[in-house]
Amino acid sequence: MKKIFAAMLCAVMVLSLAACGSSSNSGTSDASGSAESGVASTEDLTIAFLNVTDSLAPFPQYIKEDFEEICDENGWTFVGYDGQGDVNNQTDQVASVISDGEADLAGLFCEDSDAGIQYVEDLNEAGIPVITFGSDVSEDGREYVSCFVGPDQDDLIAKEASAIAEDFGDEEANYIVLSGWEGQYDYLARGAALENEFADTSYTMLGDVQYCGASRDNAMEYATTLLTQYGSDIDFIVCFSDEFALGAQQAVEDAGLTDSVKIYSVECFAETLPYIEDGTIEASVTMTSQAVADKLAEVIPSVVAGESIDYTQSIEQELVTVDNAADYEGVLQY
């Protein structure tokens, strides 16, 4: 009887160990706690591409176009969602991706970083791995994200600040700031990085940060208002996108202050290069959509396989000044 009982006990233990072994491949990934994909390979992927906008700003617009082309080349099914810069649209679109149940993977460029926390949590609960790109979710949501692909915001602003320091050094100087969407992570991160870069300087911000959305016209209007208010007291303008730098350039020209107010930016446009070459805009920093699309394609196989990878997957960024602007002619996409 004892021998029979011992045999039964051994059998139960073997079955229990087998069950434990099989459960180790499910649930959360080693790297981030995000949902693992059930897809065995990248051959038949369906990717839900949740973009902040397909038309209002060139950076997300061209990421979408570049990545869709990569999907076609790889035989991946690309399902695009245009958030149109509206958090309510993106909320509905995330819900649609989950209810449709077709996506093997979601790419998310958040309109609002705090709202994004719920998006990635819901996608994770539905078993859909998430890669954020362009702009990340707020920190509390990153445990549900496999990785972030995009600019290194601290490095981006450090390069912009280095150009400012080259011109102003330890002098006292006043500046204004033109930013983008108020709740979007990339602009929040750039604002925090700028504060850190200027913490030990004698530079003083005049007025409040001006949030321009994705509008050059807004940037021109806000810059005009501040130039009217502060005039020649403004020594330089910090822009968090060339979209705003180009609006600021027009405002400075209209105010007749081109010789006294300097403009610095990031997200270098091809359109900006002539202004950098003639000194109307002092400097910008590259962050190309093609680099983001290529990096997305690079990390997707690892995410699908449930492999551990670094959370932040940064793209290359270079400072563009009068000294090297000609090198980027014919290189930048927009």
N, C-alpha and C positions, 0 to 999 in steps of 0.2 A: 504493500500500500504506500509505504514511504517512497519507494522507487518511482511509483506512478505519479505521486504528488510532485516529486523533484523534477520529473520529466516535464510535467505540465508547467511548473514554475519556470524552467529554462525556456520553454516555448514562448511563454508570455514575455520574458525578458528580451528574447530575440526580436519578437514583433515590436516591442516598445522601442528598442534601439533602431530598428529599421524605420519606424515612424519618425523618430527624432532626426535621423539622417535625411529623410526626404523633406522635412520641414525647413531645413537650413537654406534652401534655395528660394524661399518665398519671403514676402514681407518687405523689409526695408533694405536699401543698399548700404554697403559698408561706408561709403563716402559721405552721404548726406541724410540718410533716413528717408529718402524719397522712394516712391513705389518702383519696383523693378518691372521691366517689360516682360511680357510673356512671349515676345517675338523671338524665334530661334535665330534669325539672321536679318540682315538689312535688305534682303532682296525684294520683299513685298511690303515695304513700309507704307503706312498711311500717316501723313504728318499734318496735324492741325496747326496752321500758322496764324496765330492771333496777334495781329499787328496793330500798333497804336493808330496808325493812319497809312493809307496807301497813296495819299496825294497831297496832304497839307504840309509835309516837310520832306526834303529830299533824302535825308539819311534813312529813315524807315522805308520810304518808297523804293529806294534803290536796293536796300537789303532784300526786300520782298522780290524784286525783279531778278536779282542775282541768284537768290536761293532757289527760286522757282525753276530757273534754268538748270541749276545743279540737280534738282530733283528729277527733272526730265532726263538728264544724262544718266542718272543712276537707276532709273526705273521706279522711283518712289512716287507715290500718289500725294500730290500737294493739294491741300484744301485750305484756301485762304479766307481770312476774316478781316475785314477792314473796320477798325474801331472808330474811324473818322474823328479821332481826338475826343471822344465822348465816353466817359466812364460807364454810363448806362448802357451804351451799345456793347461795350466790351463785357460787361456783366452778363448780358443776355447771350452773347456769343460763347462765353465759357460754358454757360448752362446748356447751350445747344450742342457743343462738342461732347459733353458728358452724356446727354440724353441720346444722341445719335449712336454712341458706342462704337464708332468706326475707327477712331484714331488709335494708333499704336504709340504715338509720341506727340507731345504738344510743345510748340515754340511760342513763347509769350514775350511781347514787348509791351510793358504795362503803361497804361495811360496814367494811372494813379498807383503809387507804390504801396500805400496802405491798403487800398482795395484789393491789390494783388495778393495779399496774404490769404484772403478767403479763396481767391481763384486757385492758387496752387494747392491749398489744403483740400479743396473739393476735387480737383483733378487727381491728386494723389490718392484720395479715398476711393476714387473710381478706377484706380489701377493704371492711370495714364502718366508715365514719366514726363517731367517738365524740364525744359531748358529755357531759362530766361535769356534774352538777348537785347542788345542796345541799351536798355535801362532795366535795372533789377527791381525785385520786390523789396519791401522793407525787411529789416534784419529778422524779425520774428517769423517771417514766412520761408526763410531759406532752408530750413530743415526739410521742407517738402520739395526742394528743387535739386536736380542732379548737378547742374552747374550753370554759371552765368558766362555768356560770351559777349564781349564788347570792349569798349575803351576802359583803360585804367584811369579813372577820373582824377585820382591824386596826381598821377604822372602828367596827365593832360594839362592840369592847372599849374603844376610845377614848371612845365616848359613855358607856358604863357607868362607866368610870374618871372621867369628868368629873363625874358625879353624886356619886361618892365624894369627889372632891377638893372639891366644893362644900360637903360636910358636914364633912370632916375636915381639909382644907387641909394645913398643914405639921405637924400634930400627930402624935405617936407613936400608933399604933393597931395592933391585932392582928385578924387575919381568918382565916377558913377558906374553902376552895374546894370547891364541888360541881360536878363535871363529868359527862360522858356516857360513851360507849364509849371505852375507853382507846386503841384503835388507829385511831380515826376522825379523818380530817384536820381537820374543822372544830373538834373539841375540842382537838386538839393545837395548832392555830393560835391558838385563843383563849387557851390556856395560855401560849404564847410571847408573844402580844400583851400579856397581863396583866403578865408579867415585865418587858417593855419599859416599860409605862406606870408601873409601880411602882419602877423601877430607882433613881430619884432621890428617893424618898419615905422616910418613916420608918415605913412600914407593914411589919409582920412577919407572915408566914404561920405559923399554928400547925398542927402535924401535917402529913400528906401530903394531896395532892389526892385527893379521894374520887370514884371513878368509879361512877356510879349507873346505867349503861346507859341505859335510857329510862324508869326507874322512879321515880315519886314516892315510893313506899313506901321504896325504897332510900335516897333522899335524906333522908327523914324519919328513918330508922334511923341513917344515918351522922351526920346533924346532931345527933341526940339523944345519940349516943355522945360526940361532941366537946364538946357543951355540958355533958355530965356531967363530962367530963375537965377542961375549961378554965373552965367557968362564965362568970362575969362578966368574965373576962380577954378574952373575945371581944368585939370592938367591932362587927364587921360580917361578913356572909357574902356571898361572891361566888358567884353561880350562873351557869352557862353555858346555862341554859334556864329558862323559867318553870315547867317541869315540876318542877324541883328547888327553885325558889324557893317553890312552893306546899307542897312537902314540908317545907322548912326553916321556913316560916311556922308550920306546925302544931307542929313540934318546939320552936320558940322560945316559942310560946304555952303549950305543955304545961310548959315549964321555968320559966314565969313571968318571962321575960326580954324581953318585948315592948318595954318602955320603954328597954332598954339595948342591945339587939342589933339593928342595922339590916341590911336585906336588899336586895341589888341584883342585877339579872338582865338577861338578853337573851332575845329571842324572845317578845315580849309576847303573852300570851293575853287574850282577852276576859274569861276567868275571873279574871284578875289585876287588872283595872281597879278593882273595889271596894276591894281591898287597898291599891292605890296611892292611891286617893282618901282612904282613912282613915289613911294613913301607916303601915300595917302592913308594906308593902313600899315601899321608897323610890322605886325607879325600874326601868324595863325599857326595852328597845329593840325597835322593830318589825322584823320580817323575815317577810313574808307569803308563804305558799305560792302565792297567786294571782300575785304579782309574779314568782316563779320560773317558773311555768307560762307566763305571758305572754311573758317574755323568751325562753324556749325556743322558742316559736312564732315570735318575731321573728327569731331567728338561724338557724333551720333552713333557710330558703331560701338564705341565703348559704353555709352549710356544704355543702348539696347542690350548689350551683353551683361549689364549690371556690374561693370568693372568700377573700381575706385579711381577717380581722377580728381585733380585739383578743382576746387569749387570755381575759382576765378580763372577763366580762359581769356587772357587779354590779347588784344591785337597790337600791332606795331604802330607807333605814333612818332612823328617827326616835326620839329619846329621849322617853320617856313618863314624866312626873312628875305630881305632884298638880296642877300648873298647867294641864296640857293633857289629862289622862286622859279627861275628859268628851268631848273631841273624837273619841275613838276608839270610843265606845259605838255599837254597831250597825254598825261598820266592820270590825272584826277578825272573821275567820272562826271562830275557835275560842278 
